[in-house]
Amino acid sequence: MFHPLSENLLATQNAAQQGYQRQRNMGIGDLLLENRIIFMDGVINDG
């Protein structure tokens, strides 16, 4: 039997996983910039 919440749960899990994958492929500088975290002195090395 089809349960409407199971499809919604699957869609939510897929969206969360895609967001995680997108962030995983970013470097530390990209993540900091994405979250609007900046440092006033020095350079960020992804190393």
Phi and psi restraints in degrees (range 20) as a CNS / XPLOR table:
assign (resid 1 and name C) (resid 2 and name N)
       (resid 2 and name CA) (resid 2 and name C) 1.0 -80.0 20.0 2
assign (resid 2 and name N) (resid 2 and name CA)
       (resid 2 and name C) (resid 3 and name N) 1.0 132.2 20.0 2
assign (resid 2 and name C) (resid 3 and name N)
       (resid 3 and name CA) (resid 3 and name C) 1.0 -117.0 20.0 2
assign (resid 3 and name N) (resid 3 and name CA)
       (resid 3 and name C) (resid 4 and name N) 1.0 120.9 20.0 2
assign (resid 3 and name C) (resid 4 and name N)
       (resid 4 and name CA) (resid 4 and name C) 1.0 -62.4 20.0 2
assign (resid 4 and name N) (resid 4 and name CA)
       (resid 4 and name C) (resid 5 and name N) 1.0 -29.0 20.0 2
assign (resid 4 and name C) (resid 5 and name N)
       (resid 5 and name CA) (resid 5 and name C) 1.0 -72.2 20.0 2
assign (resid 5 and name N) (resid 5 and name CA)
       (resid 5 and name C) (resid 6 and name N) 1.0 -27.9 20.0 2
assign (resid 5 and name C) (resid 6 and name N)
       (resid 6 and name CA) (resid 6 and name C) 1.0 -65.6 20.0 2
assign (resid 6 and name N) (resid 6 and name CA)
       (resid 6 and name C) (resid 7 and name N) 1.0 -37.6 20.0 2
assign (resid 6 and name C) (resid 7 and name N)
       (resid 7 and name CA) (resid 7 and name C) 1.0 -68.0 20.0 2
assign (resid 7 and name N) (resid 7 and name CA)
       (resid 7 and name C) (resid 8 and name N) 1.0 -41.3 20.0 2
assign (resid 7 and name C) (resid 8 and name N)
       (resid 8 and name CA) (resid 8 and name C) 1.0 -63.9 20.0 2
assign (resid 8 and name N) (resid 8 and name CA)
       (resid 8 and name C) (resid 9 and name N) 1.0 -41.3 20.0 2
assign (resid 8 and name C) (resid 9 and name N)
       (resid 9 and name CA) (resid 9 and name C) 1.0 -63.4 20.0 2
assign (resid 9 and name N) (resid 9 and name CA)
       (resid 9 and name C) (resid 10 and name N) 1.0 -42.7 20.0 2
assign (resid 9 and name C) (resid 10 and name N)
       (resid 10 and name CA) (resid 10 and name C) 1.0 -61.5 20.0 2
assign (resid 10 and name N) (resid 10 and name CA)
       (resid 10 and name C) (resid 11 and name N) 1.0 -43.6 20.0 2
assign (resid 10 and name C) (resid 11 and name N)
       (resid 11 and name CA) (resid 11 and name C) 1.0 -63.0 20.0 2
assign (resid 11 and name N) (resid 11 and name CA)
       (resid 11 and name C) (resid 12 and name N) 1.0 -40.4 20.0 2
assign (resid 11 and name C) (resid 12 and name N)
       (resid 12 and name CA) (resid 12 and name C) 1.0 -65.6 20.0 2
assign (resid 12 and name N) (resid 12 and name CA)
       (resid 12 and name C) (resid 13 and name N) 1.0 -43.0 20.0 2
assign (resid 12 and name C) (resid 13 and name N)
       (resid 13 and name CA) (resid 13 and name C) 1.0 -64.5 20.0 2
assign (resid 13 and name N) (resid 13 and name CA)
       (resid 13 and name C) (resid 14 and name N) 1.0 -41.0 20.0 2
assign (resid 13 and name C) (resid 14 and name N)
       (resid 14 and name CA) (resid 14 and name C) 1.0 -64.3 20.0 2
assign (resid 14 and name N) (resid 14 and name CA)
       (resid 14 and name C) (resid 15 and name N) 1.0 -42.1 20.0 2
assign (resid 14 and name C) (resid 15 and name N)
       (resid 15 and name CA) (resid 15 and name C) 1.0 -63.5 20.0 2
assign (resid 15 and name N) (resid 15 and name CA)
       (resid 15 and name C) (resid 16 and name N) 1.0 -41.8 20.0 2
assign (resid 15 and name C) (resid 16 and name N)
       (resid 16 and name CA) (resid 16 and name C) 1.0 -64.8 20.0 2
assign (resid 16 and name N) (resid 16 and name CA)
       (resid 16 and name C) (resid 17 and name N) 1.0 -40.9 20.0 2
assign (resid 16 and name C) (resid 17 and name N)
       (resid 17 and name CA) (resid 17 and name C) 1.0 -66.7 20.0 2
assign (resid 17 and name N) (resid 17 and name CA)
       (resid 17 and name C) (resid 18 and name N) 1.0 -39.5 20.0 2
assign (resid 17 and name C) (resid 18 and name N)
       (resid 18 and name CA) (resid 18 and name C) 1.0 -65.0 20.0 2
assign (resid 18 and name N) (resid 18 and name CA)
       (resid 18 and name C) (resid 19 and name N) 1.0 -40.7 20.0 2
assign (resid 18 and name C) (resid 19 and name N)
       (resid 19 and name CA) (resid 19 and name C) 1.0 -62.5 20.0 2
assign (resid 19 and name N) (resid 19 and name CA)
       (resid 19 and name C) (resid 20 and name N) 1.0 -40.1 20.0 2
assign (resid 19 and name C) (resid 20 and name N)
       (resid 20 and name CA) (resid 20 and name C) 1.0 -64.9 20.0 2
assign (resid 20 and name N) (resid 20 and name CA)
       (resid 20 and name C) (resid 21 and name N) 1.0 -44.0 20.0 2
assign (resid 20 and name C) (resid 21 and name N)
       (resid 21 and name CA) (resid 21 and name C) 1.0 -62.3 20.0 2
assign (resid 21 and name N) (resid 21 and name CA)
       (resid 21 and name C) (resid 22 and name N) 1.0 -39.8 20.0 2
assign (resid 21 and name C) (resid 22 and name N)
       (resid 22 and name CA) (resid 22 and name C) 1.0 -63.3 20.0 2
assign (resid 22 and name N) (resid 22 and name CA)
       (resid 22 and name C) (resid 23 and name N) 1.0 -43.4 20.0 2
assign (resid 22 and name C) (resid 23 and name N)
       (resid 23 and name CA) (resid 23 and name C) 1.0 -71.7 20.0 2
assign (resid 23 and name N) (resid 23 and name CA)
       (resid 23 and name C) (resid 24 and name N) 1.0 -31.8 20.0 2
assign (resid 23 and name C) (resid 24 and name N)
       (resid 24 and name CA) (resid 24 and name C) 1.0 -63.1 20.0 2
assign (resid 24 and name N) (resid 24 and name CA)
       (resid 24 and name C) (resid 25 and name N) 1.0 -33.3 20.0 2
assign (resid 24 and name C) (resid 25 and name N)
       (resid 25 and name CA) (resid 25 and name C) 1.0 -82.8 20.0 2
assign (resid 25 and name N) (resid 25 and name CA)
       (resid 25 and name C) (resid 26 and name N) 1.0 -2.9 20.0 2
assign (resid 25 and name C) (resid 26 and name N)
       (resid 26 and name CA) (resid 26 and name C) 1.0 -90.6 20.0 2
assign (resid 26 and name N) (resid 26 and name CA)
       (resid 26 and name C) (resid 27 and name N) 1.0 147.9 20.0 2
assign (resid 26 and name C) (resid 27 and name N)
       (resid 27 and name CA) (resid 27 and name C) 1.0 -79.6 20.0 2
assign (resid 27 and name N) (resid 27 and name CA)
       (resid 27 and name C) (resid 28 and name N) 1.0 173.3 20.0 2
assign (resid 27 and name C) (resid 28 and name N)
       (resid 28 and name CA) (resid 28 and name C) 1.0 -62.9 20.0 2
assign (resid 28 and name N) (resid 28 and name CA)
       (resid 28 and name C) (resid 29 and name N) 1.0 -39.0 20.0 2
assign (resid 28 and name C) (resid 29 and name N)
       (resid 29 and name CA) (resid 29 and name C) 1.0 -62.9 20.0 2
assign (resid 29 and name N) (resid 29 and name CA)
       (resid 29 and name C) (resid 30 and name N) 1.0 -41.2 20.0 2
assign (resid 29 and name C) (resid 30 and name N)
       (resid 30 and name CA) (resid 30 and name C) 1.0 -65.6 20.0 2
assign (resid 30 and name N) (resid 30 and name CA)
       (resid 30 and name C) (resid 31 and name N) 1.0 -41.6 20.0 2
assign (resid 30 and name C) (resid 31 and name N)
       (resid 31 and name CA) (resid 31 and name C) 1.0 -64.0 20.0 2
assign (resid 31 and name N) (resid 31 and name CA)
       (resid 31 and name C) (resid 32 and name N) 1.0 -42.5 20.0 2
assign (resid 31 and name C) (resid 32 and name N)
       (resid 32 and name CA) (resid 32 and name C) 1.0 -64.3 20.0 2
assign (resid 32 and name N) (resid 32 and name CA)
       (resid 32 and name C) (resid 33 and name N) 1.0 -41.5 20.0 2
assign (resid 32 and name C) (resid 33 and name N)
       (resid 33 and name CA) (resid 33 and name C) 1.0 -67.1 20.0 2
assign (resid 33 and name N) (resid 33 and name CA)
       (resid 33 and name C) (resid 34 and name N) 1.0 -40.5 20.0 2
assign (resid 33 and name C) (resid 34 and name N)
       (resid 34 and name CA) (resid 34 and name C) 1.0 -59.3 20.0 2
assign (resid 34 and name N) (resid 34 and name CA)
       (resid 34 and name C) (resid 35 and name N) 1.0 -37.1 20.0 2
assign (resid 34 and name C) (resid 35 and name N)
       (resid 35 and name CA) (resid 35 and name C) 1.0 -94.2 20.0 2
assign (resid 35 and name N) (resid 35 and name CA)
       (resid 35 and name C) (resid 36 and name N) 1.0 11.1 20.0 2
assign (resid 35 and name C) (resid 36 and name N)
       (resid 36 and name CA) (resid 36 and name C) 1.0 60.8 20.0 2
assign (resid 36 and name N) (resid 36 and name CA)
       (resid 36 and name C) (resid 37 and name N) 1.0 35.4 20.0 2
assign (resid 36 and name C) (resid 37 and name N)
       (resid 37 and name CA) (resid 37 and name C) 1.0 -100.5 20.0 2
assign (resid 37 and name N) (resid 37 and name CA)
       (resid 37 and name C) (resid 38 and name N) 1.0 117.9 20.0 2
assign (resid 37 and name C) (resid 38 and name N)
       (resid 38 and name CA) (resid 38 and name C) 1.0 -126.1 20.0 2
assign (resid 38 and name N) (resid 38 and name CA)
       (resid 38 and name C) (resid 39 and name N) 1.0 153.5 20.0 2
assign (resid 38 and name C) (resid 39 and name N)
       (resid 39 and name CA) (resid 39 and name C) 1.0 -114.5 20.0 2
assign (resid 39 and name N) (resid 39 and name CA)
       (resid 39 and name C) (resid 40 and name N) 1.0 137.5 20.0 2
assign (resid 39 and name C) (resid 40 and name N)
       (resid 40 and name CA) (resid 40 and name C) 1.0 -82.4 20.0 2
assign (resid 40 and name N) (resid 40 and name CA)
       (resid 40 and name C) (resid 41 and name N) 1.0 -12.7 20.0 2
assign (resid 40 and name C) (resid 41 and name N)
       (resid 41 and name CA) (resid 41 and name C) 1.0 -140.0 20.0 2
assign (resid 41 and name N) (resid 41 and name CA)
       (resid 41 and name C) (resid 42 and name N) 1.0 133.7 20.0 2
assign (resid 41 and name C) (resid 42 and name N)
       (resid 42 and name CA) (resid 42 and name C) 1.0 98.3 20.0 2
assign (resid 42 and name N) (resid 42 and name CA)
       (resid 42 and name C) (resid 43 and name N) 1.0 172.1 20.0 2
assign (resid 42 and name C) (resid 43 and name N)
       (resid 43 and name CA) (resid 43 and name C) 1.0 -116.2 20.0 2
assign (resid 43 and name N) (resid 43 and name CA)
       (resid 43 and name C) (resid 44 and name N) 1.0 143.0 20.0 2
assign (resid 43 and name C) (resid 44 and name N)
       (resid 44 and name CA) (resid 44 and name C) 1.0 -90.4 20.0 2
assign (resid 44 and name N) (resid 44 and name CA)
       (resid 44 and name C) (resid 45 and name N) 1.0 124.1 20.0 2
assign (resid 44 and name C) (resid 45 and name N)
       (resid 45 and name CA) (resid 45 and name C) 1.0 -104.3 20.0 2
assign (resid 45 and name N) (resid 45 and name CA)
       (resid 45 and name C) (resid 46 and name N) 1.0 124.8 20.0 2
assign (resid 45 and name C) (resid 46 and name N)
       (resid 46 and name CA) (resid 46 and name C) 1.0 -76.5 20.0 2
assign (resid 46 and name N) (resid 46 and name CA)
       (resid 46 and name C) (resid 47 and name N) 1.0 -12.3 20.0 2
